[in-house]
Amino acid sequence: LSQDESPMQKPLKMIGSSAERVLELVTNLMDYWTLAEEPVGELAQDAVDVGALVSEVVSRCKAATDKRGKPVQKQKVELTTSMAEDVGVLIGDQQSLLQMLYHMVHNALKFTHQGKVTVGAMPSVDGVCVQLVVEDTGIGIHKENQNRIFEVFHQEDASESRT
């Protein structure tokens, strides 16, 4: 889309944003059904550049909009990265890692109304694995619901403004 402010610019942006959301929903549904049918499916063994992975996720999240076309990242929220110098490449399914990290950062931004969301990576203590980290100053998850976060389609509260 062009950068001019013609009368069509706003509707075109909305159409583009809606198309991206629909594509994301369809992709997520396809992934869900694939996992539901073959829960132990084989993951790809890609060489994943961790820095590039984090950069792409941050870039996509900065551009993400909600269903009303408003940025997911609020004005009072800073999105930062914190990368250890010795994190380079890991072996894993690049698309799955990208999708997982994107959803974690997106949710952190969605439920953080002011403060900070930090995305980072560091080697594990034994140096064998890489830890991907998302930290935020958002509202958090109640203690009694933390054991349910990996359930399919579970959300603590359906509203975006829970307190």
N, C-alpha and C positions, 0 to 999 in steps of 0.2 A: 504494500500500500504506500502511496506517496505521502509525503510529510505535510502537504498543504492542508488547510482547514476548510475544504469545500463542504457544502451541506451534506454530501454523501459520505464524508470521512467517518463520522461517528457510527452510522449504520454499518459501514464496511468493516470497521474495527470490531463491532459487536458480532457480525457474521463470522469473522475470522476467529474470534475468541470462542464462540459457540461451536464452531467446527473442531477446534482443538479439544474442547471439553468432550464432545461426542466421541472423537477418536480415542481419547484417553479412557472413556467409559467402556467402549467396545473392546479395546485392548485388555482392560482389566477383566471384563467378563470372559473373554476368550482364555485368558490366563487362568482364571478361576476354574472354568470347566475343564481345562486341560489338567490342572492339578487334582480336581475332584475325580476325574476318570482314571488318572495315572498318578497317584500321590507320590510314587517313588520314581518318577521319571528321571532320566539322566540330564544333568545340567552340563552346559558347555564348559570347556576348560580353556578359557581365553586368558591371554596375558593382558591384564587390566592395569593401565596406568592410573594409579590412585589419585594423583594430582589432577589429571584430566577428568576423571570421574567426578570428583568433588567440584571442580570448576563448572562442568556441564550442568550438574544438579543445581548449583547456586545460580547460574545463568538462567536456567529454566524457571526456577522458583521466583527470581526477581521479575520475570515477565509474566508469571501466572496471574490469572484473574479469577474472581469468584463467579457464581452464576449470574450476578448482576453486572458483570463487566468491570468490577472494581479490583484494584490490585490486592492480592492476598497479603502481601507485605504492607503492614500499616505504616503511616508516616513516622510514628514514634518507635519503630522497631528497626534495629540495626542487624543486618545479616552479614556475618563475618566467617572467615575460615581460620583454622588453626591446624597447620600441617607440620608434623615432625619432619625434620630434614632427611632422615634415613628411611622414609617410606617411599618406595618406588613403584614396583610392579607386583601384583599378586595374581595368582591363578584362580579363576572363578568364572562364573557365568556373567558376562558384562551386562547383558540386558536385565537380568534379574537383580544384580547389584544396583544398577542405575534406577530401576523401578522402585526397589525397596528404599534406597536412600532418598529418592525424590519424595516418596510418600511420607517418610519420617520428617523431612524438612518442611514439606508443605503443611503437614499437620501442626508442626511447631509454630510456623508462621500464622496459621489459621487461628490458633488459640493463644497467641501472644499479642497483647494489645499495646504494650509498651515495654521497652527494654531491649533484649538482645536474643538472637538465635545464632549459635555458633556451630559450624559443621567442621569436623576435623578427622584426622587419621593419625594413628601412631602405631608403632610396632608393639606387639604384646610383650609382656615381661620376658618370656623365653625367646623372643625374636623370631618365632616360627610363623606367627599369624599377624594380621593387621587388624586393628580395632578401628571401626568407623564409629564416630561419635557425633550425636546431635544433642546439644544442650540448649535450653531456653529458659527464659524468665516468665514463661506462661503460667497458666492456672494449674497445670499438673493433672495427675490422675489420682483419684482417691485411693488410699491404701487397700481398701477392700476390693477394688476393681483391677488392681495391677496384675493379678494372676490371670486375668481374662484377655489381656491385650493381644494375644496371638490367636484368639478364636476368630473364625471366618466372619466377616461383616459385623464385628462387635464394635460398638461405640458406647462410651460411658453415658453420654447424654446427646440426644439428637440435635440440640440447639448449638449454634456457634457462639453463643454468649453465656455459656454456663459459668457459674462462679463458685 
